[in-house]
Amino acid sequence: MRTAQDIILKPVITEDSMDRLQANRYTFKVAKDANKIEVAKAVEELFNVKVAKVNTISVKGKQKRMGRSVGYRPDWKKAIVTLEGDKTIEFFEGLF
């Protein structure tokens, strides 16, 4: 059994994700094998809010070069969580 901390890895802080905060949409980096139901339950447990909708996106790792050799950053999964009503997550309060 995985805990909520194993599913929600960290928040994604970008210009695009900050623009979504006004619409009660929060962006998180999540475990690659987590599904939408697990993500919703983890957010509700961690932040004590009610989740309306979850959208997930599998992000391909970018190509990176070190001299002649070429490698890739690891693939990861992003979840955009929409909250019900006018609830907010306190962690994001001072960011925008």
N, C-alpha and C positions, 0 to 999 in steps of 0.2 A: 504494500500500500504506500503510495507516494503522498508526501505532504504538500501543502499549498506552496511552500518555499521551493520545492523541487520542480513545480510546474511554472510558476512565475519567476523568471530569473532576474530581470531588471527592467526598469522603465526605459523607453526610447525617448530621448530628449533631442528633438530636431525642430527646425522651423515649422515644418509641415505638421508635426504632432502637436506643437504648441498652438497652432491655428485651430486644431480640432477641439481644444479644451473648451472653447465657448459653446460648442454643441454637445457637451458632456460625453466626449469620446476620448478615451485614454489608450495610449499605445504602450505595449509591453513586449519584451523579448521573452519567449516562452520555450519550453522544452520541445524538441523537434517531433517527438512522438505524442505530444499532448493533443487531445481533440477539443472541440468547442465547448462541450459539456464540462470537461475537466477544468478548462480555463475559467468558465463562468463560476463554477463552484469555488475555485481557488481565490478569485478576486472577491467574491462575496465573503469568504472566510477571513481573508487578510485585511480587508478595508471596511468590512461591516456596511456594505451597500447592496442594493438590488440591481442585478444586471438585466438589461432588456435584450441585448443582442451582442453577438461576438462574430467578428470577421477575422479569418486567419489567412496569412500570406506566407508561403515558403520563399525565402530570399536566397538566391544563389550567391555564393562567395565570389568576391571580386578577384580578378587576376592580378598578381603582384610579381614584380621582377626584382631580383637581387643580382645585378650584373648580367651574366649570360643566362643564368637559370631562371626558370619561370615556375611559379607556384600559385596556389589559390588559397584565399582565406576560407574558413569553413562555412558551409551552408548553415542557415539558421531560420527560425520561424518567428514571425511577428503576429501579434494579436491586437486588433483594434476593438476595444470594449466600449459599448454604449450603455450608459446607466439610465435607469428609470427615473422619471421625475426631475427634481432639481437637486438631487444629491450630488456631492462632490467628494473627491479623494483629497484629504488634507495634505498629503505629500506634495501634490502639484500646486497648491494654493499660491505660494510665493514666486512661482516660476514665470507667470505671464502677467 
